[in-house]
Amino acid sequence: MAETGRGRPTMNDVAAAAGVALKTVSRVVNEERGVNEATAERVRQAIALLGYRRNDGARVLRRGRTASIGLVIEDVADPFYSLLSRAVEDVALGNGSLVFTGSSGEDSLRERELVLAFCARRVDGLIIVPAGDDHGYLVPELAAGIRAVFADRPAGPGLDVDTVLCDNTGGARAGTAHLAAHGHRRIAFLGDNPAIFTAEERLRGYREALASAGLAYDAALVAMGTPQQERLHADLARLLALPDPPTALFTGNGRTTVTALRALEALDARPTAAGGIAIVGFDDFELADMLSPAVTVVAQDPANLGRTAAELLFRRLSGETGPAERLRLPTRLIARGSGELPPP
């Protein structure tokens, strides 16, 4: 890039280099009519020589928009949220917008700080995977015209906003029913923190499936909490030591499934092709189909979740009105082997 001596080159620099008026440069940069081709080519050559870049921030601010949205998720390192984030970015890019992303770490205060920081930067809209259930702090922002879509989990009481969810209850019901259909009568449930909306919904589906199969709910077969190795190892050791231990497990999310498999390996109780405890997990995960036996899962589509939320947000930003929507996306059961093992 040519040295201008005062930072980034401006349209004035381009105009001087091309020997044209500032208005001519503006027309070429903004692809407007009224400039003959020879002059336009001279301007483009000057732009290339100087390395000039249009100030899109100033341009969109003049139009009352910042061409950016904020995305708050649980953890950007989680594969589920990585896929969701990428889908949001793809939709945003197609709409000429950038995405600011932050991880709440399941901390409601952190969620609030991130959302308000994005609002302070005048993002046009927000996609929020909430960590808490008190979203009164958003009321002034919504009243000021910002658009918001909640994804994966709903907003707290009193906030009527667009929401995109997965069928957590139906998916858990299908996974548990699948184990019951293969003869299991002692089915354990390993879930996430019960304060999390998705964990509560999946526990509900588990209980509904038991009732439909004529099986009694046994609280001793349920363990819920953060999917940490030490906790799950202790939970599984307790379950396997019961006088009437479970013959099958339904795990409430991908991280829980992976951690449970590691704990079962350490307990010398991992399912094998020859038999052992059966497992169905909620959420697909990388290499699930490569294990032996391959892991049967209830798969949701995080990319579709992110894409649907982003498309809904940009429709609102484009002027679509109407009552808040609550969309629920389907799940599908993928039978691979671990969920089809019979009881011993």
Steps between C-alpha positions, in 0.01 A plus 500: 500500500627846422605708800259786566677623814174528697347161553247336275449654155184705454275581206680833479827309449338292225358811333843667502674189364242454223473871420123507542244664726408347837143445378631290213687272741188470713295393198754236399538366854123474544449360149279791394437605140628815337872428462644406159691173491844648435473729803355222715792275407746774598329528839509123549872494423559773759296304753712190437826695515416671830326203659192708571211330683150645525393597854196274526451591866440865422286413199261272689482737798374769264221258412417441869643145508837360608489184285582288804322265738591356839501127576514375860550125545598269784851407386662569164726195556201264520457323161122551517537877533784514248264362235224736610736799486629415154146479366417841649814646342408359159154657511641829629762509224229445241323803646811718499545487878771403747449295818637582844506179706543444873477200737292531817638184663149439645544816708190721487696809606753439224212460254357837604840671475560363150155591372521856634856538366375403154210743535743776596679432171166554325460155347187473289379181665579222744488121505515376859540153648400605851682396815237643734127558505485868596514715187343819628824678412409456133169686519650851445710370209198341332303818554783693332458283190759225529383161376568179694455128437551243775645166389518153659331633816216750547511843659387542859143585600358827377712534186309433178771444237567266209630162615647199319524173692563134431249231595681405819208318661407306187860403432559373854169316488602327174845404631367355825216320320760349266678341797172375646405350163822294515394342825656728761303557820769670709597811301711766668502868405819707517416866444649847517429755773122478564478881508575504126189505281620231260595264787156541656327439166702184435427364846132556425530299178678219685222482758229508233663209317519295819132561568404404144698176534334417833824551694510668839714810544779431747686808629795277589562452126529874433818707538523862388771763515793651310652227278838476674702180497524463878129555556388266226748233612349517851143501364561199278680311776195559721257391229692183420518412871121511546337172602307516171737699275403658168551302182478813285593869513343800336749789507370855479754670270813436296750595769322277751507209254873531431583545869279206596674273247837594649372436852356163398836408347671581830237292682553212255132525406508654153258347250658259253383325186456189714264675740505717808307808600307658212530873429300757306629857513330830427715688243722347239874547539813456294617137457184361665463274197861377529478350850424134558213473533419829326292731719127530439394864532208736486640759261402862488641734239689791659580649160131507412425650840749782440391551141130513590560749783716723280257494207216593735706786643586642158138477390412716800783740418363525147167619635295183551244556773249281680480316830808335645563156353588185696649241268582144607737301279481120475756245615572155355612174653805340336532132593864387485538212744546619858129563546400163356693280745258270687481474879732236647 
